[in-house]
Amino acid sequence: MNDTYRRQVALMIRVMPLVFKIKDFAVHGGTAINLFHRNLPRYSVDIDVTYIPLEDREEDRETSLKNINSHLLVLKTAIEKAVPGIRVKHKPDVWKLQCVKDGTIIKIEVNGTKRGILGDIEKLQLCEKAKDEFGLTCFANIVSWSQLFGGKIAAALSRQHPRDLFDCRGITSDDFNAVKDGFMLCLLGSDKPVIESLQPNPIDQRDALANQFEGMTDEPFNYEDYQNARVNLIEVVNNGFTDDDKDFLISFEDGNPDWSNTY
């Protein structure tokens, strides 16, 4: 596995206990899946965060964003105290911390648009393989599995990045049905029309596979595997909708969502 990625994971594990202390934050994305739910099938090198509280009114969005940045400043100070030699840059306009130590860079990024939790958060410990490989352990508050893996499916359809398709490889109809609510939450929060996510035009991701994925896993995953994973994911998702699901999506796209049946 690539040593650059390995050093990023090691730094991320050192930082995670400090993220865990901020109870308004829950981790989502590839790190939550591969280092906590699964037993390190691949490295993941960033910490993606959901802000848990929901304010009462839409005009309080700015309050939420202000609170997110306040938490990030607290986290920045805590990281700088806990990790000697680290430099942490706060980017308030994108709700992000960039952490640099000895040339190794990781990011901690809060989603400023999709806030709140579907279901309950889970407190999970670092997986056994990561504990053995890095000689460290930590806990993380993780968004619900429905929101976590449903969001991963939505991201895989939208971006078609090899990391996302690797995480969704081999998905079955039962897997999708178990997280459909979380998928719908993330699908409807996208800036793309629904049809573009459900029937995406294939993107050539050979360069991304070579430059942004290779070295993250010891498991075989070539470009043919990537393409097969994409075809399977699109098929599973599109076959997983009931008539009520389809009617709801049409009403949502028409700007008059009918919440009465299912959602």
N, C-alpha and C positions, 0 to 999 in steps of 0.2 A: 504494500500500500504506500501511497505517496507520503513522504516525510513532512512536507509542508502542511498537508491536511492533518497529519497526525499531531503536529505541534499546535495547530488551531484547536483541535478537539481537546487536547490537554489543557490549554489555556481556558477554554470554555468551561470545562469541568471545575476549574479553580474559581471561576467567577459565578457559577450557577448558585452556590449557597447564598450569595448576596442578593441575587434576584429573588430567591425563595423567600427571603425575609420581607419582601414588599408584597403584602397580602392583597393589594389591588391588582397584582399582575398574575397572569397564568400563561404558561408557555404553550405555543402551538407550532405547527410546521414540522420539518424533517427531523429536527433535533428531538422533539417530543416523541416522534414515532420510532426513530432508529436507536436512540440511546436510553429510552425509558420504557416504551411499550414493547419493542422488539429487542433482540439480543445482538445489536450492532451489525446488521447486515451490510451497512455502509456507514462511512463517516458523514457527519453533518457539522457544519462549521460556523453557523450563526444561531443566535437566540432570537426567535420571533415571539413577540409577546402580545397578548390580548389584555386590554384594560377592562377590568371586570365591572365596575359600577356603571349604571345607566342613570343619567340625570333625568329629571321629570319632564323637561320641555326641550324642544328643539333648539331654542335660543340659548340653552345651557351648553351647547357644543363647545363654545369657547372656554367655558369653565372646565369641561372635561380635558381639553387639550392643555390648558394651563396646569391642571393637576397632574397630567401625564409628565409634563416637563419638570414639574416640581419633584416627582418621584425619581425621574432620571438624574436630576442633580444630586439627590440624596444617594442614589446608587453610584454615581460617578465618584463622590467623595469616599464611599465605603470601599469601592474597588481600589482606589489609589492608596488607601490605608492598608488594605489587606494584601496587595500584590506588589512587592518592591520592584521598582524600575518600570512600572507600567505607566503609559500615558493614555489618558482618556479624553476624547473630544466629544463635547455635547453639540448635537446638531438639532436645535429646537424646531426648525421649520419642518423637519421630517421625523421628529420624535425618535431620535436615534443616538446611541453612543457608539463611537468607534474606539476600540481598545487596541493598543499597540505595545507589544513587549518583545524586545530582541528581534525585531523584524516580523514577528507574527501578528497578524491582524484578525480580530473578530469583531462582529457587529451585534449590538443588542438593539432591536428595532420594535417599536410599539406600533400597532396598526391604529392609526388615528381615525379611520373611517368605520371599521367594523368593531364596535365596542359591545361589551356585554357577553354573557355566557348562556348557551343553550344547555340545560341540564346542570349537573354539578361538576365542580372541579375535582380532580383526583390528585392526591399526594402520592407520588411514585418515587422509588429509589432507582438510582442508576443501574443499568442492566449488568448482569454478572460478567459478561465478556469485557465490557468497558472497565469494570472494576479490576479485573485481572490484568488487562493490558496496560492500564495507566496507574494502577496502584492507588487509586483515589476512589472516593464515593461521595455522593451528594443526593439531595432530594430536590424535587421540583413540583410545583403546582401546575398541573396540566389541564387544559380544557377537556371537556367531555369527549369520549371517543367519537360520538356522532359528529360533533363540531370539528374535531381534529381530522379524522379521516375523510369526512365529507368535504371539508375545506381542501384537503390534499387532492381529492378527485377533481374538484372545481378548478384548482390551480393547474393540474395536469392537462385538463381539456383546454384551458385558456392559453397557457404558456407553452405547453408541449415540451417542457424541459426534460432532458434525460433523468435528472434526479427525481423529478415528480413521477415520471413513468416507471422508473425502477421501483419506487415505493408502491405503485399501484399494480405492478406486474402480477398476473395470476388472479386478479380480482374476480369473484364469482357474483352471481345474482344475489345470493344470500348475504354476502359481504356488503353489497350496495344497499339492499333493503334495510340492513341494520343501521345505516348511517344516512338514509335518504333525507331525513329532516335537516341534518347538518349540511348536507349538500345543497338542499334548496335554500337554506339561509345564505350560504356563500354565493350560490348562483345568482340569486336575486339582488345581492349587493354588488354585483360586478358592474363595470362601466360598459360592458359589451351587451349587444342584443342577445337574448337567450339562445336563439337559433345558431349564433356564431360559436357559442360554447358547446352546444349539443351536437352540432354537425360542423366541426372546425375544418378549415382547409389545412391539409398537412403542411407542416413547416419542416424544411430540411435542417436537421439538427446534428449533422455529422461533426461540424466544428465544435459545437457545444459538448458533444459526447467525448471528443478527443481532449478538449481544453478545460472543461468545467466538470467532468465526471470521472474520466479515467484516473485510476489511482485511489478512488474512494471506496472500492470494494474488491474483495478477492473472488466474488461470485461472477461467473460468466455473464456478460451483458453487452453483446455487440450491437451493431446497428440493426441487424435483422431482428434481434430480440426486442430492441426498442420499438421498431415498427409493429411487431406482433403485439406488444403490450398496448400500443396506442389503438390498434384496430379492436382488440378485445375490450378495452375500456369503453370506447365509444359504443360498441355493441351492447355491452352489459348495461350501461347507463340508459341508453335509448329504449332498451327492452324492459327496463325496470319501472316505467311510468304506467300508472293506472289511467283509466279514462278521466277520473277526477283530477289527477295530477295534470294531465294535458289540458283540460278545460281551465284549470287554475292558471297555468302558465300563459295560455292565450289571453285570459282576462287581464293578467298582470301586464303583458306586453301592450295591450290595448289601453292601459292606463286606468283601468277600473277593476282592480283585483277583487275576486269573489272569495272571501275568507270562510264562507259558510260550510263548505264541504269537509275540508281536511285540515286547513292551516289556520 
